[in-house]
Amino acid sequence: MDVSVLIVTYHAASYIEGCLNSVLMQENISYEIIVVDNASTDDTTVILKKMNDRICVIESAENLGFGKANNLGFQQAKGDFVFLLNPDAKLVDSLALRRLIDFIRANPQVGIVGAKIISTQDAEKETLPKQYYPDEQNINSPFQHLPGEVAWVLGASMLFPADVYRKLQGFDEAFFLYGEDADICLRARKLGYEIAYFPDVVVEHIGGASEAAANFYDRTVRKEKAYHLFYTKHYGKDVALHLARKKYWRSLWRLVEYRALHLLMRRRAWHEKFLKNKAVCDIARQFEQSLLVEGETRCACCRKK
């Protein structure tokens, strides 16, 4: 089999059918579709069960997060390649998977390839591949020596050779949501692979659909926790603490500004920006305190010895 398509769903009833149909229309390629549902409480599983004859559905009893759910789906995968597609995304043409696989076969140095992602809410907006990792430019860009020019591509649409996914042991399951795509791309480059961007294949993406019901504060909390995990894992604790403190002070000033603007004009946009910056401050402070407590614990242990 050429490719296993992995789709992780969570409250995806309003768009999962369009996503699946875009895969089912693929031509000149053999594929299987594996859907892992993260304990949706809407009609997602009802829709999936109607298509049981064409897809494999794995129902989780809990929300595993993006990376862990993909790893679970990969355990059932039989394809030579693995294609990850978000449930709020669609392949635009029927030869998309064929083109992606032909590209990566012709470029064996590539470990992960991403397609061109266009927002369905703004047709002119394209999510470009990233040249740097989160806040890497603030720490003298330590990874520019790694293979290729692309740092990472969005997890909404990724193709791996199955052997590469296996070597990487899949996603780091410590990342629940956000940051896992940057992490797996960095680890692939550390193994000597390049990350590629192939704009000849287009994916339409709503973006943030699974987080649509979350408020700005909760959403930002999840993002910031992922960033701090990424900093600690790849930059070290001292750099992670420096970056967290820098973000804290920057967001603190913005917090005051947006709070004042909201009180004066009562606009929703100012309130949302206030919540976002409050979340950054709160999580940065929590992160700093956790590192300080950990340091004190270690010192206490040393003293006991």
C-alpha positions, 0 to 999 in steps of 0.5 A, a space after each residue: 500500500 502506498 500511503 496511510 492517511 491519519 486524521 485525528 478528530 475532536 468535535 469535527 462533525 461540521 467539516 469531517 465529511 468534506 475532509 474524508 471526501 477529499 481523500 476518497 477522491 484520490 486517484 492513481 494511488 493505493 491508500 487507507 484512511 485511519 481516523 482517531 477520534 479524541 472522545 468527541 461529544 458531538 456527531 463526529 462519531 455518528 458521521 464516521 460510523 456511516 463511512 465504516 466500510 471505507 475508513 478505519 475508526 479508532 475511538 479513544 475514551 479520552 482526548 489524547 491530544 494531537 500527537 498521541 492520537 496520531 501515534 495511536 493511528 500509526 500503530 495500525 498503518 500499513 502504508 509505505 508513507 504516512 500522510 497527516 491531515 487535519 479534519 478541518 482541511 481538504 485536498 484540493 485535487 485528486 492527484 494530491 497524494 500521488 504528487 506528494 509521494 512522487 516528490 518525496 521519492 525523488 528526494 530521498 534526503 527529505 524526511 517530511 514534506 508539507 503542502 501549500 496550505 490556504 485558509 478557507 476564511 481568507 483565500 489570499 492567506 497562505 501558511 508558509 513554511 517556517 524558517 526558524 523555530 519558536 523564538 530561535 532568532 532571539 537565541 542566536 539561531 542555533 539550528 541553522 547548520 542543520 540540513 535544508 532551509 525549512 525549519 518546520 511545516 504545519 502539522 495540518 498537512 504532513 507526509 512522512 516515509 513510514 520508516 522516518 516516522 518510525 525512526 522518530 518514534 512519532 510525535 513527542 506525546 508530552 506535547 498535547 496540542 501546539 508545538 509538536 509539529 515544530 518538535 518532530 521537524 527539528 528531530 528529523 533534521 537532527 537525524 539528517 533529513 531535510 524538511 520540504 515544502 511542495 506548493 504544487 499540492 494545495 490544501 484548504 484549511 479552516 484553521 483552529 477549528 478544534 479550538 473554536 469553542 475555547 476562549 482566547 485565554 485558554 487557547 493561549 495557555 495551551 500554546 504558551 505551555 507548548 512553547 515552554 516545553 519546546 524551549 526547555 527540551 531544545 534550548 535548555 532550562 536557562 534559555 527557556 527561563 530567559 525567554 519566558 521572562 522576556 515574554 512576561 515583561 513584554 506582555 505585561 505592558 501590553 496587558 495594561 495597554 489593552 485593559 485600558 483600551 477595553 475600559 475606554 472603548 468596550 471593544 471585543 478585540 481589545 478584551 481578547 488581546 487583554 486575555 491573550 496577554 494575561 495568559 502569556 503573563 500567567 503561564 510565564 510566571 508559573 513556568 518560572 516558579 516551577 523551575 525555581 522550585 525544581 532548583 530548590 528541590 535539587 539543592 535540598 537533595 544535594 544538601 542531604 547527600 
